[in-house]
Structure formats: structure tokens, C-alpha cells
Amino acid sequence: MNSKTTDVESRSCGKTQNLSRFHPRSSDHPDQEQESSGVADLKNEEIWVHTPTGRRRARNPSRSAEFSPAAIPKVVVTKSTSASQNAVPTTEVPLSGSPAAPHIPEWLLKEADMAFKVGLIALFLLGALVAFKFGEYRGRKVALREVQSAPTAALPPAEFPEELLPALDTALRLLREGRNLDALDSLNKLLASHPGVPSLHYATAIAALQAGYPIQADRLADASIKGGFRVSDSWALKAAIAALQTKGVSSKQEALLKKAIASDPMNPAPFIEMASLLRSQGQSGPAVGLLESAASRMNPADAQTVVETTKAILAVEAAGKLVPPSQPLGIPAKDLPNAYSEMKRGNFENAAAILRVCRDQTPPDIFSYLVNDPALRKFASRPELRGFY
């Protein structure tokens, strides 16, 4: 044959047909035959069409009775070759002018406005915090300058002027309340005007240490030792400073505590501090012995319990307002004012019951000291209370 023979699988009936009826007739003219052969080739080849939506297979024109080259759409026609199959069609997108400005929703504008307000408030709060920190920093700088300018060379001992006691009490109260910088400022002023009075260097050293100035506190403790004021306590204070500066190295701290004990063997504070140091080293046995030594040197009148209980009794006695009856708690500062109020009412049995509970919960020496308070002792002759006196 002069033209190609194409076998096409018929999908409708599942059989193979010979499409030889599409072969062109023979012509007497060779040129016409060659041209017809070319048309047959075009009919029997697969047609791939590039369209704006992609590349697709065109309808086989050999199956159309109306097929003619003029009926082919004005698109690019290629033969099914490997190069044309792999080619990526290009689609030209017409320009439609510049895009319109986007519309911003009203809720988004409100969100942006709220974010701006929140940011403004946060900026204000940040400025206030910076101002506060700067003021605190300035205060600490002033306190440090005063500490460094305070005299550290103790003058010959002198008696503490009685008129300075209220100012000293105020400074110590500030120190107890945790207002360390204010206490340090007050003590610095006292020390500058009266450098030779007892215990001022020691008190100022404690305030400096609690305010965060250990180096200055150590210098003031040295001045206190040199002047002969609170020598044992000053050595113990230097041991506490050494514990902060040496970061766990206990040899220097132990040596300073031994000096504190040797300076005043009746001072219980260095014994307690030494016991704490030995406990941190795992030496519990020696620590117990040191605590027993400290207990034998302590005066019950020095205990905080005594002060608080006595103040509570005085409040009832001075105001004349009795405490409402209540169950004993085993706390001297609560039970003894309660027992005293029952004595004032004449309920001595109730008072005795309260005192028995308190006695069982309180160290004997402290209870004995407290029950002999002048307000309670006035009723010691009562038969119900004789067992306590």
C-alpha cells in the first residue's frame, strides 16, 4: 500500500477493525497521489491541541465525514512526538489594568485601634517601672555613699546618751520591719554625730549587711571589735559575712565563730551559729552539744515569747477590757491573757485549767517566768492556783 494502515481499538464493541476504507484512491498523477498520501497521514496520526485550558487530544478527524483542513480550529496542531508531548503549553493572560485598592474591614480597623491603645498603656507602665527602678537605684547609691563615708575608727568608749535612745529604737524598728535602707540611713546619721558611743558600729553593720553591703558591714564590724563594743557578736557577724563571700567555704567561718566564743563564752549566739555550721557539714552529734550549751546560756527574759506575752497581758490590764472566754491553745501569748481575764472574773477553776494546758506546751523555765508576771501573781494565794507558784 502507498498509505499507512492504522489499527484502532474499538472501545464500543471491544474488537479491532481495519480502517482501510480511509485509504485514498490511486491517482494517475504522482503528485496528486503524494498529496493525497500526506492527507491520509494527517488523518491517521494522533492530533494534540494547545488550548487556553491546557493540552488535550483532538477528535480524530478520520471519523468525521465533514473533515477538512479548513475545519480545524485556529490553534496550534502538532504531531504526537515525544518532544511535543513533553512541551508545556503557555497561556497568555491579558492585562486588565491595575488592581483596585483592597477594602479594609471595619472590624480590622477597630482591632488596630485597640492594639494601639493597649500598646500606649503598656508603654506608660514601662516608663513608670523604669522611673521606680531608677529611684531605687539612686537611693541605694546614696546609702552606699553614706556607709562608705561613715567613720570606722572607733573612739574611746563613751556612754550612750539617753536622748539618743528614741532615735535608736526607731532605726531598729525599721530594721525589724524590713526597711533596711531607711534603717541604715538613720543609723549612719547617729554614727556620724556620735561615733564613740557603744554598739552603734555593730547596729550599723547589721543594717548594712541586710541592705546588701557586706564589704561595708565587715568594715563596721572591725571598728566595733577595735572599739571593744559587742566584740563576740561582731565576730559572729563577721562569720556570717564570710559565709556569704566565700560561697560555702566554711573554714574561715568556723575560725571566726571560735573567736566569737572565746571573746564571750556566755554569749549563746555563737554556739547556735556553730551548731548550724556543723549541721551543714553532716555533724549532727556535735551540733546537739552546742545547742545544749546555748540553751544553758539563754535567759528566758530574752525570748520573743516573753515580750509578746507580757505585751498581751499589759493590754488587758491597762485597757480593763477582758478577753472573751475561749479554749486554751498552748500559746502563752494567747493563753495567759485569757487566764488573767478569768481570774478577774473570779472563775479561778477555768483559769487553772487554761494554765495547765499552757504549762504542758511551754518550756518550764519560760512558763515559770511568765506565770510570775505581776498581774497574775496577785492571785497566787487562791487555792486553785497554788500549784503554779
C-alpha positions in Angstrom: 0.0 0.0 0.0 1.0 3.6 -0.5 -0.5 4.9 2.7 -0.1 3.9 6.3 -2.5 1.4 7.9 -3.8 2.3 11.3 -5.3 -0.2 13.7 -7.7 1.4 16.2 -9.2 -0.5 19.1 -12.9 0.0 19.0 -14.0 0.7 22.7 -17.7 0.2 21.9 -17.5 -3.4 20.7 -14.1 -4.5 22.0 -12.9 -5.6 18.6 -10.2 -4.4 16.2 -11.2 -3.0 12.8 -9.1 -2.4 9.7 -9.8 1.2 8.7 -8.5 0.6 5.1 -11.6 2.4 3.7 -9.9 5.6 4.6 -7.0 4.9 2.2 -7.0 7.4 -0.7 -7.7 6.2 -4.1 -4.8 5.7 -6.6 -4.3 8.5 -9.0 -2.8 8.6 -12.3 -0.9 11.7 -11.3 2.0 11.0 -9.0 1.9 14.5 -7.4 -1.7 14.2 -6.7 -1.1 10.8 -5.2 1.7 12.1 -3.0 -0.6 15.0 -1.8 -3.4 12.6 -1.0 -1.0 10.3 0.9 0.0 13.2 3.0 -3.6 13.9 3.9 -4.0 10.3 4.9 -1.0 10.6 7.2 -2.6 13.6 8.8 -5.9 11.7 9.3 -4.3 8.7 10.9 -1.8 10.5 13.2 -2.9 11.5 16.7 -3.7 15.2 17.0 -2.7 17.2 20.1 -4.2 20.7 20.5 -2.9 23.5 22.7 -5.8 25.4 24.2 -6.1 28.1 26.9 -7.2 25.4 29.3 -4.3 23.1 28.6 -3.1 20.5 26.2 -5.6 17.8 25.0 -6.1 15.2 22.4 -8.2 16.4 19.5 -11.1 14.4 17.9 -9.7 12.0 15.3 -10.7 13.8 12.1 -10.7 10.4 10.2 -14.0 9.6 11.9 -15.7 12.8 10.7 -17.4 12.8 7.4 -17.0 16.6 7.4 -13.3 16.6 8.0 -11.3 19.0 6.0 -8.2 21.1 6.7 -10.3 24.2 6.7 -12.5 22.9 9.6 -9.6 22.6 12.0 -9.8 25.4 14.7 -7.3 28.1 14.6 -5.0 26.6 17.2 -1.5 25.1 17.1 -1.5 21.5 15.8 1.4 19.2 16.4 2.1 15.6 15.7 2.3 13.2 18.7 6.0 13.2 19.1 7.9 12.8 22.3 9.0 16.5 22.2 5.5 17.8 21.7 4.1 15.6 24.4 6.6 16.9 27.0 6.1 20.5 25.9 4.4 22.8 28.5 1.7 24.9 26.9 2.0 28.6 27.5 -1.1 30.7 28.2 -1.0 34.4 27.8 -3.1 36.3 30.4 -4.4 39.6 29.2 -3.7 42.6 31.4 -6.8 44.1 32.8 -5.3 47.3 34.3 -4.1 48.0 37.8 -5.9 46.1 40.7 -8.3 48.1 42.8 -7.3 49.2 46.3 -8.2 46.5 48.8 -11.1 47.2 51.1 -10.2 47.1 54.9 -13.0 45.7 57.0 -14.3 47.9 59.8 -13.6 45.3 62.5 -9.9 45.2 61.5 -9.7 48.9 61.9 -11.2 48.6 65.4 -8.7 45.8 66.3 -5.8 48.0 65.1 -7.1 51.0 67.2 -7.5 48.8 70.3 -3.9 47.4 69.8 -2.6 50.9 69.6 -4.3 51.9 72.9 -3.0 48.8 74.7 0.5 49.4 73.4 0.3 53.0 74.7 -0.8 51.9 78.1 2.0 49.3 78.2 4.5 52.0 77.2 3.2 54.2 80.1 3.5 51.3 82.6 7.0 50.5 81.4 8.1 54.1 81.8 6.7 54.1 85.4 8.6 50.9 86.2 11.8 52.4 84.8 11.3 55.5 86.9 10.7 53.5 90.0 13.8 51.3 89.4 15.9 54.4 88.8 14.7 56.0 92.0 15.5 52.8 93.9 19.0 52.7 92.3 19.6 56.3 93.3 18.5 55.6 96.9 20.9 52.7 97.1 23.8 54.8 95.7 23.1 57.5 98.3 23.0 54.8 101.1 26.3 53.3 99.9 28.0 56.7 99.8 26.8 57.3 103.4 28.1 53.9 104.5 31.5 54.5 102.9 31.8 57.9 104.5 30.8 56.7 107.9 33.6 56.6 110.5 35.0 53.2 111.1 37.7 54.0 113.6 36.0 53.8 117.0 36.8 56.5 119.5 37.4 55.8 123.2 34.3 54.3 124.8 31.6 56.6 126.0 28.2 56.2 127.5 25.2 56.1 125.1 23.4 59.4 125.5 19.9 58.8 126.9 18.4 61.3 124.4 19.6 59.2 121.5 17.6 56.1 122.6 14.4 57.0 120.8 16.2 57.5 117.6 18.0 54.1 118.0 14.7 52.4 118.8 13.2 53.9 115.6 16.1 52.7 113.5 15.9 49.2 115.0 12.1 49.1 114.4 12.7 49.9 110.8 15.2 47.2 110.6 12.8 44.7 112.1 10.1 45.7 109.6 12.5 45.1 106.7 13.0 48.7 105.7 16.7 48.2 105.6 17.8 51.2 103.6 15.8 53.6 105.9 17.3 51.9 109.0 20.8 52.2 107.5 20.2 55.9 106.8 19.1 56.6 110.3 22.0 54.7 111.9 24.5 56.3 109.6 23.4 59.7 110.9 23.6 58.6 114.5 27.1 57.2 113.9 28.3 60.3 112.2 27.2 62.5 115.1 28.2 60.1 117.9 31.0 57.8 116.6 32.2 56.8 120.1 29.0 55.5 121.7 28.6 51.8 122.4 27.0 49.4 119.9 26.4 51.9 117.1 29.0 50.4 114.8 27.6 46.9 115.4 24.0 48.1 114.7 25.0 49.9 111.6 27.0 46.8 110.4 23.8 44.7 110.7 21.8 47.2 108.7 24.5 47.4 106.0 24.6 43.7 105.7 20.8 43.4 105.4 20.7 46.3 102.9 23.2 44.4 100.7 26.5 45.9 101.5 28.6 43.1 103.0 32.0 44.8 102.5 31.0 47.9 104.4 29.3 45.7 107.1 32.6 43.9 107.6 34.5 47.2 108.0 32.0 48.4 110.6 32.3 45.1 112.5 36.0 45.5 112.6 35.5 49.0 114.0 33.2 47.6 116.6 35.8 45.0 117.7 38.6 47.6 117.8 36.5 49.9 120.0 35.6 47.0 122.4 31.8 47.1 121.6 29.9 43.9 121.2 33.1 42.0 120.4 31.7 38.5 120.5 28.6 39.4 118.4 30.8 41.3 116.0 33.0 38.2 115.4 29.8 36.2 114.8 28.6 38.8 112.4 31.9 38.6 110.5 31.4 34.9 110.3 28.0 35.4 108.7 29.6 37.8 106.2 32.3 35.3 105.4 29.7 32.7 104.7 28.2 35.0 102.0 31.6 36.0 100.5 33.3 32.6 100.4 30.3 30.8 98.8 30.2 27.7 101.0 33.9 27.6 102.2 33.4 27.0 105.9 37.0 27.1 107.3 37.1 30.8 107.7 33.6 30.9 109.1 34.5 28.3 111.7 37.6 30.2 112.7 35.6 33.4 113.2 33.0 31.7 115.3 35.6 30.2 117.6 36.9 33.7 118.1 33.4 34.8 119.0 33.0 32.1 121.6 36.4 32.8 123.1 35.6 36.6 123.3 32.5 35.9 125.4 31.8 32.4 126.5 28.5 33.5 128.0 27.1 34.6 124.7 24.7 31.9 123.3 24.6 33.3 119.7 28.0 32.0 118.5 27.1 28.5 119.9 23.9 28.5 117.9 25.7 29.6 114.7 28.5 27.0 115.2 25.8 24.3 115.6 24.2 25.4 112.3 27.6 25.2 110.5 28.3 21.7 111.8 24.8 20.5 110.8 25.6 21.7 107.2 28.7 19.5 107.3 26.7 16.5 108.5 28.0 16.6 112.1 24.7 16.3 113.9 26.2 14.9 117.2 28.5 17.9 117.9 25.7 20.2 116.8 23.4 18.9 119.5 26.0 19.5 122.2 26.5 23.1 121.0 22.7 23.7 121.1 22.6 22.5 124.7 25.4 24.8 125.6 23.5 27.7 124.0 20.3 26.8 125.9 22.1 26.8 129.2 23.3 30.4 128.5 20.0 31.8 127.4 17.9 34.0 129.7 14.1 33.3 129.3 13.5 37.1 129.5 15.4 37.4 126.2 12.9 35.3 124.4 10.5 36.8 121.9 7.7 34.8 123.6 8.2 36.6 126.8 7.9 40.0 125.2 4.8 39.2 123.2 3.0 37.6 126.2 3.8 40.4 128.5 2.5 43.0 126.0 -0.7 41.0 125.7 -1.2 40.9 129.5 -0.5 44.6 129.7 -3.1 45.3 127.0 -5.8 43.6 129.2 -4.6 45.2 132.4 -4.3 48.8 131.0 -7.5 48.8 129.0 -9.5 47.0 131.5 -11.2 45.0 128.7 -11.2 41.3 129.4 -10.5 38.7 126.8 -13.7 36.7 125.9 -13.6 33.1 127.3 -12.0 30.7 124.9 -10.4 27.3 124.8 -6.6 27.1 125.6 -4.3 26.9 122.6 -1.0 26.1 124.3 0.3 29.5 123.1 1.5 31.7 126.0 0.7 35.0 124.3 -2.9 33.8 123.9 -3.5 31.6 127.0 -2.1 33.8 129.8 -4.2 36.9 128.9 -7.2 34.5 128.7 -6.3 33.1 132.2 -5.8 36.5 133.6 -9.3 37.6 132.3 -10.8 34.6 134.0 -9.1 35.5 137.3 -10.5 39.0 137.0 -14.0 37.5 136.6 -13.5 35.2 139.6 -13.5 32.0 137.5 -10.3 30.5 139.1 -11.1 26.9 138.1 -11.3 28.0 134.4 -8.1 30.0 134.9 -6.3 27.0 136.4 -7.4 24.7 133.5 -6.0 27.2 131.0 -2.7 27.5 132.8 -2.3 23.7 133.0 -2.6 23.4 129.2 -0.2 26.2 128.6 2.3 24.7 131.1 2.3 21.4 129.2 3.0 23.2 125.9 5.7 25.6 127.1 9.3 25.1 128.2 9.4 25.0 132.0 11.7 28.0 132.5 9.7 30.2 130.2 6.4 29.3 131.8 7.7 29.8 135.2 8.9 33.3 134.2 5.6 34.2 132.6 3.3 32.9 135.3 5.1 35.1 137.8 4.0 38.2 135.9 3.0 40.9 138.5 -0.6 40.9 137.1 -1.1 37.2 137.6 0.9 36.8 140.8 -1.7 38.9 142.7 -3.9 35.8 142.6 -1.2 33.3 143.7 -2.9 32.9 147.1 -6.0 31.3 145.6 -6.3 27.6 146.4 -7.0 26.8 142.7 -3.7 28.4 141.6 -1.3 27.4 144.3 0.1 24.6 142.2 1.6 27.1 139.8 3.6 29.1 142.5 
